[in-house]
Amino acid sequence: MTKKEQITLLEEKYKQIRINDEAGNYDTLQDINPIIYGGNINADIMVIARDLGADEVKQNQPLIGRAGQLFRTVAKYYNIFDDMYLTNLIPYKPFKNVVFEKEIREKYLDLLREQIRIIQPKIIMTLGKESLETIRNENISSVLNRIKYLYSNRLICVDNVLNTGIDVKCLPMAHPSFLIRKGITSSNVISNNSEYSQLYLKLPMRMGRAILNKKLTK
């Protein structure tokens, strides 16, 4: 069975969790069909964001809106976008973009584990607080401070991630939507040398490229 076929088999499990919601946690812009992934299903890098926005629902793939375009621009610049599998903790859009509570995210945790087992990534890039908390299994008060600490102390290895039996390098970054609020956009990010751009977006990309032994062309 191919990886794509295995991922497709997860769709009904996602739907069952979604159908059982009675509290109105999900946006009616999206039907019960999950948008599980985008990108390369045979990738070495697994990118995990939080959930979907309106653009993602309309275009039927993750990380395709304004924030996603910022992420994609930098990944393409560093020549690693084609080696990325893009997914979310929850493959649905939350009601009015209110962040899904932890108890809801936990309902989908086994399915995230299944994705990791299927994809077998060498690297997991986390976008934002909830994704980093999930992959490192810890509570985080400040995602920016935590990212600084992890990189300064070279703490990127996560063994047996989520009890999947898979060891990965976890490269955390701020969610691109936060960087946009700091004035970083797809059009200016390559020339932007602020700490926000360098530490929370470009550094993980460079490290990912180096780990995969990509040719350093930029």
Summary of the structure (lengths in Angstrom):
residues: 218
radius of gyration: 16.4
end to end distance: 37.6
largest distance: 51.3
contacts: 668
relative contact order: 0.16
helix: 46%
strand: 13%
